[in-house]
Amino acid sequence: MASLSSATLAPTAFSSAARAPSFAPRTAASSPADSFAGYRAPSSLWPRALTAVGNPVPGLRSRTSGTFRCFASVLTPQLKNTLDTVVNSHKVVLFMKGTRDFPQCGFSNTVVQILKSFNVPFETIDILENELLRQGLKEYSSWPTFPQLYIEGEFFGGCDITVEAYKSGELQELLEKAMCS
């Protein structure tokens, strides 16, 4: 296998047709917080190779040797401290795709509508505005999808868990308790 360049590689753009990223070398001035140990996978593997940044990609093999893996963590101490501050500063926080007024996915919209039905104040943060935030949150919560709901500084769950708790009445009890504390 040919040796990888010493330059760290990072995705800079995505093709709308094939959804395969193009790569450009990062400069030495790039922040360590936003870089990751990358690799140049064969172009036929690009869509699968980047499905899980920061996690091993099971079953992805190069044509000449073992499995490609990305182990770089995007959850820096600074990002973790910022997330701790955000989730502990508000009783209810929803990390979602889009905004409360303009959700960008059906799952985010569902959770927003549930929270609005209880008439409780809640903060929303659009994870589509910042890729590092999006990837860091996946590590922070150990939850791979969005939306992510936090109640009183604790990760509650995603859309399916929220819907189930809404139907059972558990969510209403938890939100009432949170608003009273």
Biotite code that builds the C-alpha atoms (Angstrom):
import biotite.structure as struc

atoms = struc.array([
    struc.Atom([0.000, 0.000, 0.000], chain_id="A", res_id=1, res_name="MET", atom_name="CA", element="C"),
    struc.Atom([1.359, 3.424, -0.891], chain_id="A", res_id=2, res_name="ALA", atom_name="CA", element="C"),
    struc.Atom([2.188, 5.617, 2.047], chain_id="A", res_id=3, res_name="SER", atom_name="CA", element="C"),
    struc.Atom([-0.215, 8.422, 2.918], chain_id="A", res_id=4, res_name="LEU", atom_name="CA", element="C"),
    struc.Atom([0.909, 11.997, 2.602], chain_id="A", res_id=5, res_name="SER", atom_name="CA", element="C"),
    struc.Atom([1.884, 13.687, 5.858], chain_id="A", res_id=6, res_name="SER", atom_name="CA", element="C"),
    struc.Atom([-0.698, 16.407, 5.184], chain_id="A", res_id=7, res_name="ALA", atom_name="CA", element="C"),
    struc.Atom([-3.958, 15.935, 7.017], chain_id="A", res_id=8, res_name="THR", atom_name="CA", element="C"),
    struc.Atom([-6.857, 15.662, 4.599], chain_id="A", res_id=9, res_name="LEU", atom_name="CA", element="C"),
    struc.Atom([-10.328, 17.021, 5.205], chain_id="A", res_id=10, res_name="ALA", atom_name="CA", element="C"),
    struc.Atom([-13.500, 17.163, 3.115], chain_id="A", res_id=11, res_name="PRO", atom_name="CA", element="C"),
    struc.Atom([-14.050, 20.586, 1.562], chain_id="A", res_id=12, res_name="THR", atom_name="CA", element="C"),
    struc.Atom([-17.058, 20.072, -0.672], chain_id="A", res_id=13, res_name="ALA", atom_name="CA", element="C"),
    struc.Atom([-19.622, 17.473, -1.559], chain_id="A", res_id=14, res_name="PHE", atom_name="CA", element="C"),
    struc.Atom([-20.774, 16.688, -5.051], chain_id="A", res_id=15, res_name="SER", atom_name="CA", element="C"),
    struc.Atom([-24.550, 16.846, -5.209], chain_id="A", res_id=16, res_name="SER", atom_name="CA", element="C"),
    struc.Atom([-24.671, 14.160, -7.901], chain_id="A", res_id=17, res_name="ALA", atom_name="CA", element="C"),
    struc.Atom([-22.541, 11.416, -6.386], chain_id="A", res_id=18, res_name="ALA", atom_name="CA", element="C"),
    struc.Atom([-22.347, 12.749, -2.824], chain_id="A", res_id=19, res_name="ARG", atom_name="CA", element="C"),
    struc.Atom([-18.641, 11.918, -2.826], chain_id="A", res_id=20, res_name="ALA", atom_name="CA", element="C"),
    struc.Atom([-16.410, 14.405, -1.044], chain_id="A", res_id=21, res_name="PRO", atom_name="CA", element="C"),
    struc.Atom([-13.516, 16.126, -2.676], chain_id="A", res_id=22, res_name="SER", atom_name="CA", element="C"),
    struc.Atom([-10.383, 16.505, -0.585], chain_id="A", res_id=23, res_name="PHE", atom_name="CA", element="C"),
    struc.Atom([-7.962, 19.375, -0.165], chain_id="A", res_id=24, res_name="ALA", atom_name="CA", element="C"),
    struc.Atom([-4.901, 19.413, 2.086], chain_id="A", res_id=25, res_name="PRO", atom_name="CA", element="C"),
    struc.Atom([-5.304, 21.356, 5.320], chain_id="A", res_id=26, res_name="ARG", atom_name="CA", element="C"),
    struc.Atom([-2.720, 23.981, 6.006], chain_id="A", res_id=27, res_name="THR", atom_name="CA", element="C"),
    struc.Atom([-0.525, 24.027, 9.086], chain_id="A", res_id=28, res_name="ALA", atom_name="CA", element="C"),
    struc.Atom([-2.607, 26.988, 10.313], chain_id="A", res_id=29, res_name="ALA", atom_name="CA", element="C"),
    struc.Atom([-5.695, 24.768, 10.671], chain_id="A", res_id=30, res_name="SER", atom_name="CA", element="C"),
    struc.Atom([-6.933, 24.332, 14.187], chain_id="A", res_id=31, res_name="SER", atom_name="CA", element="C"),
    struc.Atom([-6.372, 20.883, 15.705], chain_id="A", res_id=32, res_name="PRO", atom_name="CA", element="C"),
    struc.Atom([-9.962, 21.035, 16.943], chain_id="A", res_id=33, res_name="ALA", atom_name="CA", element="C"),
    struc.Atom([-11.355, 20.931, 13.432], chain_id="A", res_id=34, res_name="ASP", atom_name="CA", element="C"),
    struc.Atom([-8.983, 18.462, 11.809], chain_id="A", res_id=35, res_name="SER", atom_name="CA", element="C"),
    struc.Atom([-9.094, 14.703, 11.729], chain_id="A", res_id=36, res_name="PHE", atom_name="CA", element="C"),
    struc.Atom([-6.740, 11.988, 10.653], chain_id="A", res_id=37, res_name="ALA", atom_name="CA", element="C"),
    struc.Atom([-7.944, 11.312, 7.150], chain_id="A", res_id=38, res_name="GLY", atom_name="CA", element="C"),
    struc.Atom([-7.056, 9.064, 4.316], chain_id="A", res_id=39, res_name="TYR", atom_name="CA", element="C"),
    struc.Atom([-7.557, 8.984, 0.597], chain_id="A", res_id=40, res_name="ARG", atom_name="CA", element="C"),
    struc.Atom([-9.771, 5.997, -0.033], chain_id="A", res_id=41, res_name="ALA", atom_name="CA", element="C"),
    struc.Atom([-10.258, 4.671, -3.555], chain_id="A", res_id=42, res_name="PRO", atom_name="CA", element="C"),
    struc.Atom([-12.890, 6.869, -5.187], chain_id="A", res_id=43, res_name="SER", atom_name="CA", element="C"),
    struc.Atom([-15.277, 3.932, -5.509], chain_id="A", res_id=44, res_name="SER", atom_name="CA", element="C"),
    struc.Atom([-15.344, 3.688, -1.706], chain_id="A", res_id=45, res_name="LEU", atom_name="CA", element="C"),
    struc.Atom([-15.765, 7.385, -0.810], chain_id="A", res_id=46, res_name="TRP", atom_name="CA", element="C"),
    struc.Atom([-19.487, 7.351, -0.035], chain_id="A", res_id=47, res_name="PRO", atom_name="CA", element="C"),
    struc.Atom([-19.066, 4.390, 2.346], chain_id="A", res_id=48, res_name="ARG", atom_name="CA", element="C"),
    struc.Atom([-15.701, 5.508, 3.695], chain_id="A", res_id=49, res_name="ALA", atom_name="CA", element="C"),
    struc.Atom([-17.035, 8.679, 5.250], chain_id="A", res_id=50, res_name="LEU", atom_name="CA", element="C"),
    struc.Atom([-20.274, 7.443, 6.749], chain_id="A", res_id=51, res_name="THR", atom_name="CA", element="C"),
    struc.Atom([-18.876, 7.578, 10.283], chain_id="A", res_id=52, res_name="ALA", atom_name="CA", element="C"),
    struc.Atom([-16.221, 10.211, 10.916], chain_id="A", res_id=53, res_name="VAL", atom_name="CA", element="C"),
    struc.Atom([-14.362, 9.382, 14.105], chain_id="A", res_id=54, res_name="GLY", atom_name="CA", element="C"),
    struc.Atom([-15.563, 5.785, 14.243], chain_id="A", res_id=55, res_name="ASN", atom_name="CA", element="C"),
    struc.Atom([-14.254, 2.639, 12.598], chain_id="A", res_id=56, res_name="PRO", atom_name="CA", element="C"),
    struc.Atom([-16.037, 1.866, 9.374], chain_id="A", res_id=57, res_name="VAL", atom_name="CA", element="C"),
    struc.Atom([-16.815, -1.852, 9.597], chain_id="A", res_id=58, res_name="PRO", atom_name="CA", element="C"),
    struc.Atom([-16.282, -3.905, 6.503], chain_id="A", res_id=59, res_name="GLY", atom_name="CA", element="C"),
    struc.Atom([-14.477, -1.215, 4.535], chain_id="A", res_id=60, res_name="LEU", atom_name="CA", element="C"),
    struc.Atom([-11.359, -2.757, 3.019], chain_id="A", res_id=61, res_name="ARG", atom_name="CA", element="C"),
    struc.Atom([-8.744, -1.300, 0.760], chain_id="A", res_id=62, res_name="SER", atom_name="CA", element="C"),
    struc.Atom([-7.807, -3.093, -2.410], chain_id="A", res_id=63, res_name="ARG", atom_name="CA", element="C"),
    struc.Atom([-4.345, -3.936, -1.128], chain_id="A", res_id=64, res_name="THR", atom_name="CA", element="C"),
    struc.Atom([-4.429, -4.309, 2.653], chain_id="A", res_id=65, res_name="SER", atom_name="CA", element="C"),
    struc.Atom([-6.450, -4.227, 5.883], chain_id="A", res_id=66, res_name="GLY", atom_name="CA", element="C"),
    struc.Atom([-9.393, -2.166, 7.048], chain_id="A", res_id=67, res_name="THR", atom_name="CA", element="C"),
    struc.Atom([-9.425, 1.630, 6.828], chain_id="A", res_id=68, res_name="PHE", atom_name="CA", element="C"),
    struc.Atom([-10.274, 3.269, 10.144], chain_id="A", res_id=69, res_name="ARG", atom_name="CA", element="C"),
    struc.Atom([-10.742, 6.815, 11.366], chain_id="A", res_id=70, res_name="CYS", atom_name="CA", element="C"),
    struc.Atom([-10.224, 7.199, 15.107], chain_id="A", res_id=71, res_name="PHE", atom_name="CA", element="C"),
    struc.Atom([-9.883, 10.959, 15.465], chain_id="A", res_id=72, res_name="ALA", atom_name="CA", element="C"),
    struc.Atom([-12.217, 12.482, 18.025], chain_id="A", res_id=73, res_name="SER", atom_name="CA", element="C"),
    struc.Atom([-13.880, 15.780, 17.244], chain_id="A", res_id=74, res_name="VAL", atom_name="CA", element="C"),
    struc.Atom([-15.117, 16.161, 20.821], chain_id="A", res_id=75, res_name="LEU", atom_name="CA", element="C"),
    struc.Atom([-12.344, 18.398, 22.091], chain_id="A", res_id=76, res_name="THR", atom_name="CA", element="C"),
    struc.Atom([-12.225, 19.501, 25.741], chain_id="A", res_id=77, res_name="PRO", atom_name="CA", element="C"),
    struc.Atom([-13.324, 22.980, 24.620], chain_id="A", res_id=78, res_name="GLN", atom_name="CA", element="C"),
    struc.Atom([-16.322, 21.615, 22.710], chain_id="A", res_id=79, res_name="LEU", atom_name="CA", element="C"),
    struc.Atom([-17.247, 19.354, 25.628], chain_id="A", res_id=80, res_name="LYS", atom_name="CA", element="C"),
    struc.Atom([-17.136, 22.331, 28.030], chain_id="A", res_id=81, res_name="ASN", atom_name="CA", element="C"),
    struc.Atom([-19.288, 24.383, 25.673], chain_id="A", res_id=82, res_name="THR", atom_name="CA", element="C"),
    struc.Atom([-21.837, 21.566, 25.348], chain_id="A", res_id=83, res_name="LEU", atom_name="CA", element="C"),
    struc.Atom([-21.863, 21.099, 29.142], chain_id="A", res_id=84, res_name="ASP", atom_name="CA", element="C"),
    struc.Atom([-22.563, 24.813, 29.549], chain_id="A", res_id=85, res_name="THR", atom_name="CA", element="C"),
    struc.Atom([-25.347, 24.843, 26.941], chain_id="A", res_id=86, res_name="VAL", atom_name="CA", element="C"),
    struc.Atom([-27.217, 21.773, 28.209], chain_id="A", res_id=87, res_name="VAL", atom_name="CA", element="C"),
    struc.Atom([-26.915, 22.876, 31.839], chain_id="A", res_id=88, res_name="ASN", atom_name="CA", element="C"),
    struc.Atom([-27.948, 26.501, 31.160], chain_id="A", res_id=89, res_name="SER", atom_name="CA", element="C"),
    struc.Atom([-31.422, 25.586, 29.912], chain_id="A", res_id=90, res_name="HIS", atom_name="CA", element="C"),
    struc.Atom([-34.011, 23.225, 31.304], chain_id="A", res_id=91, res_name="LYS", atom_name="CA", element="C"),
    struc.Atom([-34.845, 21.862, 27.832], chain_id="A", res_id=92, res_name="VAL", atom_name="CA", element="C"),
    struc.Atom([-32.473, 21.911, 24.849], chain_id="A", res_id=93, res_name="VAL", atom_name="CA", element="C"),
    struc.Atom([-33.086, 20.350, 21.461], chain_id="A", res_id=94, res_name="LEU", atom_name="CA", element="C"),
    struc.Atom([-30.180, 19.852, 19.067], chain_id="A", res_id=95, res_name="PHE", atom_name="CA", element="C"),
    struc.Atom([-31.921, 19.512, 15.733], chain_id="A", res_id=96, res_name="MET", atom_name="CA", element="C"),
    struc.Atom([-31.681, 19.903, 11.989], chain_id="A", res_id=97, res_name="LYS", atom_name="CA", element="C"),
    struc.Atom([-33.019, 23.371, 11.294], chain_id="A", res_id=98, res_name="GLY", atom_name="CA", element="C"),
    struc.Atom([-34.724, 25.746, 13.692], chain_id="A", res_id=99, res_name="THR", atom_name="CA", element="C"),
    struc.Atom([-37.842, 25.689, 15.828], chain_id="A", res_id=100, res_name="ARG", atom_name="CA", element="C"),
    struc.Atom([-39.665, 27.754, 13.187], chain_id="A", res_id=101, res_name="ASP", atom_name="CA", element="C"),
    struc.Atom([-38.160, 25.960, 10.168], chain_id="A", res_id=102, res_name="PHE", atom_name="CA", element="C"),
    struc.Atom([-37.228, 22.334, 10.929], chain_id="A", res_id=103, res_name="PRO", atom_name="CA", element="C"),
    struc.Atom([-35.142, 20.700, 8.203], chain_id="A", res_id=104, res_name="GLN", atom_name="CA", element="C"),
    struc.Atom([-36.230, 17.115, 8.860], chain_id="A", res_id=105, res_name="CYS", atom_name="CA", element="C"),
    struc.Atom([-39.408, 15.339, 9.851], chain_id="A", res_id=106, res_name="GLY", atom_name="CA", element="C"),
    struc.Atom([-37.948, 13.856, 13.037], chain_id="A", res_id=107, res_name="PHE", atom_name="CA", element="C"),
    struc.Atom([-36.834, 17.284, 14.272], chain_id="A", res_id=108, res_name="SER", atom_name="CA", element="C"),
    struc.Atom([-40.252, 18.697, 13.386], chain_id="A", res_id=109, res_name="ASN", atom_name="CA", element="C"),
    struc.Atom([-41.991, 15.932, 15.347], chain_id="A", res_id=110, res_name="THR", atom_name="CA", element="C"),
    struc.Atom([-40.020, 16.654, 18.527], chain_id="A", res_id=111, res_name="VAL", atom_name="CA", element="C"),
    struc.Atom([-40.554, 20.417, 18.131], chain_id="A", res_id=112, res_name="VAL", atom_name="CA", element="C"),
    struc.Atom([-44.319, 19.888, 17.797], chain_id="A", res_id=113, res_name="GLN", atom_name="CA", element="C"),
    struc.Atom([-44.371, 17.668, 20.895], chain_id="A", res_id=114, res_name="ILE", atom_name="CA", element="C"),
    struc.Atom([-42.479, 20.251, 22.956], chain_id="A", res_id=115, res_name="LEU", atom_name="CA", element="C"),
    struc.Atom([-44.725, 23.054, 21.666], chain_id="A", res_id=116, res_name="LYS", atom_name="CA", element="C"),
    struc.Atom([-47.805, 21.034, 22.664], chain_id="A", res_id=117, res_name="SER", atom_name="CA", element="C"),
    struc.Atom([-46.637, 21.165, 26.300], chain_id="A", res_id=118, res_name="PHE", atom_name="CA", element="C"),
    struc.Atom([-46.117, 24.934, 26.048], chain_id="A", res_id=119, res_name="ASN", atom_name="CA", element="C"),
    struc.Atom([-42.740, 24.715, 27.781], chain_id="A", res_id=120, res_name="VAL", atom_name="CA", element="C"),
    struc.Atom([-39.818, 26.998, 26.988], chain_id="A", res_id=121, res_name="PRO", atom_name="CA", element="C"),
    struc.Atom([-37.026, 25.226, 25.128], chain_id="A", res_id=122, res_name="PHE", atom_name="CA", element="C"),
    struc.Atom([-33.879, 26.148, 23.268], chain_id="A", res_id=123, res_name="GLU", atom_name="CA", element="C"),
    struc.Atom([-33.100, 24.804, 19.830], chain_id="A", res_id=124, res_name="THR", atom_name="CA", element="C"),
    struc.Atom([-29.675, 24.594, 18.228], chain_id="A", res_id=125, res_name="ILE", atom_name="CA", element="C"),
    struc.Atom([-29.291, 23.968, 14.507], chain_id="A", res_id=126, res_name="ASP", atom_name="CA", element="C"),
    struc.Atom([-26.635, 21.280, 14.085], chain_id="A", res_id=127, res_name="ILE", atom_name="CA", element="C"),
    struc.Atom([-26.557, 21.830, 10.314], chain_id="A", res_id=128, res_name="LEU", atom_name="CA", element="C"),
    struc.Atom([-24.706, 25.117, 10.820], chain_id="A", res_id=129, res_name="GLU", atom_name="CA", element="C"),
    struc.Atom([-21.587, 23.459, 12.225], chain_id="A", res_id=130, res_name="ASN", atom_name="CA", element="C"),
    struc.Atom([-20.219, 20.056, 11.181], chain_id="A", res_id=131, res_name="GLU", atom_name="CA", element="C"),
    struc.Atom([-17.878, 19.855, 14.192], chain_id="A", res_id=132, res_name="LEU", atom_name="CA", element="C"),
    struc.Atom([-20.789, 20.459, 16.549], chain_id="A", res_id=133, res_name="LEU", atom_name="CA", element="C"),
    struc.Atom([-22.799, 17.761, 14.792], chain_id="A", res_id=134, res_name="ARG", atom_name="CA", element="C"),
    struc.Atom([-20.017, 15.170, 14.983], chain_id="A", res_id=135, res_name="GLN", atom_name="CA", element="C"),
    struc.Atom([-19.014, 16.204, 18.514], chain_id="A", res_id=136, res_name="GLY", atom_name="CA", element="C"),
    struc.Atom([-22.581, 15.805, 19.763], chain_id="A", res_id=137, res_name="LEU", atom_name="CA", element="C"),
    struc.Atom([-22.666, 12.236, 18.508], chain_id="A", res_id=138, res_name="LYS", atom_name="CA", element="C"),
    struc.Atom([-19.698, 11.474, 20.772], chain_id="A", res_id=139, res_name="GLU", atom_name="CA", element="C"),
    struc.Atom([-20.974, 13.648, 23.643], chain_id="A", res_id=140, res_name="TYR", atom_name="CA", element="C"),
    struc.Atom([-24.296, 11.811, 23.872], chain_id="A", res_id=141, res_name="SER", atom_name="CA", element="C"),
    struc.Atom([-23.189, 8.448, 22.452], chain_id="A", res_id=142, res_name="SER", atom_name="CA", element="C"),
    struc.Atom([-26.232, 8.810, 20.202], chain_id="A", res_id=143, res_name="TRP", atom_name="CA", element="C"),
    struc.Atom([-25.696, 8.683, 16.421], chain_id="A", res_id=144, res_name="PRO", atom_name="CA", element="C"),
    struc.Atom([-28.765, 10.540, 15.142], chain_id="A", res_id=145, res_name="THR", atom_name="CA", element="C"),
    struc.Atom([-30.624, 13.835, 15.449], chain_id="A", res_id=146, res_name="PHE", atom_name="CA", element="C"),
    struc.Atom([-32.629, 15.362, 16.973], chain_id="A", res_id=147, res_name="PRO", atom_name="CA", element="C"),
    struc.Atom([-31.185, 15.001, 20.462], chain_id="A", res_id=148, res_name="GLN", atom_name="CA", element="C"),
    struc.Atom([-33.268, 16.184, 23.409], chain_id="A", res_id=149, res_name="LEU", atom_name="CA", element="C"),
    struc.Atom([-31.705, 17.195, 26.736], chain_id="A", res_id=150, res_name="TYR", atom_name="CA", element="C"),
    struc.Atom([-33.828, 17.805, 29.829], chain_id="A", res_id=151, res_name="ILE", atom_name="CA", element="C"),
    struc.Atom([-32.240, 19.327, 32.928], chain_id="A", res_id=152, res_name="GLU", atom_name="CA", element="C"),
    struc.Atom([-28.733, 18.709, 31.615], chain_id="A", res_id=153, res_name="GLY", atom_name="CA", element="C"),
    struc.Atom([-29.343, 15.032, 30.875], chain_id="A", res_id=154, res_name="GLU", atom_name="CA", element="C"),
    struc.Atom([-29.627, 13.417, 27.470], chain_id="A", res_id=155, res_name="PHE", atom_name="CA", element="C"),
    struc.Atom([-33.214, 12.200, 27.095], chain_id="A", res_id=156, res_name="PHE", atom_name="CA", element="C"),
    struc.Atom([-33.210, 10.675, 23.619], chain_id="A", res_id=157, res_name="GLY", atom_name="CA", element="C"),
    struc.Atom([-34.043, 11.083, 19.980], chain_id="A", res_id=158, res_name="GLY", atom_name="CA", element="C"),
    struc.Atom([-37.332, 11.268, 18.146], chain_id="A", res_id=159, res_name="CYS", atom_name="CA", element="C"),
    struc.Atom([-38.505, 7.684, 18.730], chain_id="A", res_id=160, res_name="ASP", atom_name="CA", element="C"),
    struc.Atom([-37.860, 7.827, 22.467], chain_id="A", res_id=161, res_name="ILE", atom_name="CA", element="C"),
    struc.Atom([-39.519, 11.238, 22.733], chain_id="A", res_id=162, res_name="THR", atom_name="CA", element="C"),
    struc.Atom([-42.619, 10.064, 20.841], chain_id="A", res_id=163, res_name="VAL", atom_name="CA", element="C"),
    struc.Atom([-42.882, 6.947, 22.999], chain_id="A", res_id=164, res_name="GLU", atom_name="CA", element="C"),
    struc.Atom([-42.508, 8.981, 26.211], chain_id="A", res_id=165, res_name="ALA", atom_name="CA", element="C"),
    struc.Atom([-45.074, 11.480, 24.926], chain_id="A", res_id=166, res_name="TYR", atom_name="CA", element="C"),
    struc.Atom([-47.620, 8.727, 24.269], chain_id="A", res_id=167, res_name="LYS", atom_name="CA", element="C"),
    struc.Atom([-47.060, 7.095, 27.669], chain_id="A", res_id=168, res_name="SER", atom_name="CA", element="C"),
    struc.Atom([-47.274, 10.399, 29.593], chain_id="A", res_id=169, res_name="GLY", atom_name="CA", element="C"),
    struc.Atom([-43.707, 10.032, 30.909], chain_id="A", res_id=170, res_name="GLU", atom_name="CA", element="C"),
    struc.Atom([-42.484, 13.073, 28.979], chain_id="A", res_id=171, res_name="LEU", atom_name="CA", element="C"),
    struc.Atom([-45.185, 15.321, 30.409], chain_id="A", res_id=172, res_name="GLN", atom_name="CA", element="C"),
    struc.Atom([-44.301, 14.271, 33.962], chain_id="A", res_id=173, res_name="GLU", atom_name="CA", element="C"),
    struc.Atom([-40.589, 14.821, 33.337], chain_id="A", res_id=174, res_name="LEU", atom_name="CA", element="C"),
    struc.Atom([-41.156, 18.257, 31.786], chain_id="A", res_id=175, res_name="LEU", atom_name="CA", element="C"),
    struc.Atom([-43.484, 19.345, 34.619], chain_id="A", res_id=176, res_name="GLU", atom_name="CA", element="C"),
    struc.Atom([-40.876, 18.271, 37.149], chain_id="A", res_id=177, res_name="LYS", atom_name="CA", element="C"),
    struc.Atom([-38.158, 20.143, 35.213], chain_id="A", res_id=178, res_name="ALA", atom_name="CA", element="C"),
    struc.Atom([-40.210, 23.344, 35.042], chain_id="A", res_id=179, res_name="MET", atom_name="CA", element="C"),
    struc.Atom([-40.909, 23.230, 38.803], chain_id="A", res_id=180, res_name="CYS", atom_name="CA", element="C"),
    struc.Atom([-37.280, 22.794, 39.821], chain_id="A", res_id=181, res_name="SER", atom_name="CA", element="C"),
])
